[in-house]
Amino acid sequence: MDDNIQHDANNYDKTLNVQRSMLVFTIFLSLVMGAVGGAGTVYLLANGNQLGSSLGVSNSVSLPVKQNITLEENSQFINVAKQVNPSVVSISSTSSVQDIFGQTYQQSGGGTGFIISSDGLIATNKHVVSDATAKYTVTLYDGTTYPATIKSTDPLFDFAVIKIDANNLKPLDLGDSDQLKVGQWVIAIGNALGQFQNTVTAGIISATERSITAGDSTGGQTESLEGLLQTDAAINPGNSGGPLLNLAGQVVGVNTAVSTSAQGIGFAIPINVLKPAIESVIKTGKIIRPELGVRYVSLNPQIASQNKLSVDHGAYLQPGSGNNQPAVVPGSAADKAGLKSGDIITAVNGQVVDNNHSLSNLIQLYSVGSKINITYYRNGKEQQTTVTLESTSS
C-alpha cells in the first residue's frame, strides 16, 4: 500500500513537473504574442493611412479624430439685446419737495423709455413722468444725456410720450401684440432700480387680458388697467416704460407694473392698444383718443354675486376711489347718451364686453365722431342707446 502511495506520489510529481513546464511555456508564448501584438498595434497606428488605403477603408474610420465641442448660448437673445439696446433710454427726474417743517429737498426718480421717432420722440409710462413740475433727463445707451419735455400723456392708459432735442435716432419696430401666445418667449429691457441701465431679462407670456389696479409705492395714486399682458420676465422698479419684445426684436408691450406680493409676475400694456396714441402724437403732436367718459369695474361671476347683479359680465359703471371721480363724467358722450352710475354695459355694436374684450379696448376700435350702439342693463332690464364718441387729448 505504501509503495502504491509512493508510486502515486512519484506520478503526481512528474505530472506537476510537466504542468510547470507547460505553464512556463504558455506564459512565455503569451509574452511573445503580446509583444508582437503591441508592436503590430503601434505599426497599425503609425501606418493607418497605408492600411486604410489598402483595405479600401476611409481614413476617418481607421483613425479616430479628436474634436472640440463648443456650447453656444442662445444667439437670438443676444441678437435682440444688441439690436434693441441703442433704442432704449433711461429717464431720470428731479423735483423740489417741501416737508412738513417747510424745508425743501431734492427728490429723484427713474424709469425707462424707448425711441419711437428719429427726431426724439420717446415712449414711456405716464406714471414715470407724472410730476409736471419735475425736470426730466434722458440718457441714451452711449451715455449722452438730454433734457426732456413731456409731449403728451394718454388719458386712458398708463402711457406718455416725451421729447428730446436730437436727430438721427433709431426708433424701435412695433410688433403685433394680438398674435402673442401664452408660453411665447419675450424679453424686457429697462433701467432696473433706476440705476442699472439697459438691464436685459427674459421670460414667457404667462397670460393675456389681465386686469389690475396699480398704485405707486406710497399708495397715494391708483389706476385700473385692463387687457394687460402678464409675463414672468423680471420687471423691476425702474423698468416702467421700457419695451417688452418678441424674439424678432419688435415691441409687443410697454412694461408698466410688477406684483410686489409675488415673484415673477409683471404686466405690460399691449402695443396694439397704444399704436393709435403713438400715431396720433407723431402726426398731431398730442394723443387724441375717442372717449366714452365712464369709470367702471369689469364684472365676473364673483363680483356679480356679491353685488346681486342680474348679469355676470360687462362694465359695471361705478365711481372711482378718489374725490371727483364720478362713474359718468358730466358732459361726456356717455352722459349725453343717458348712461348712469350703476348701469352695466354688456355690448358695443353687438360685441360682448367680457374678460377678453374690455370696454376700453372696444371703444378704441372706433374713431372720434363714430356713432356706436351700447347695450346695457339698468335695474335688471336690458336697454340700448346710441353714443357719439368724443375726443379727448392731453
Helices and strands as residue ranges (DSSP letters): H 2-46, H 48-55, H 59-62, H 75-84, G 85-87, E 88-98, E 104-115, E 121-124, G 126-129, E 135-139, E 145-153, E 160-164, G 177-179, E 185-192, E 196-215, E 222-231, E 243-245, E 251-258, E 266-270, H 271-284, E 288-291, E 296-298, H 301-306, E 315-317, H 333-336, E 344-348, E 351-352, H 359-363, E 371-378, E 381-388, E 390-393
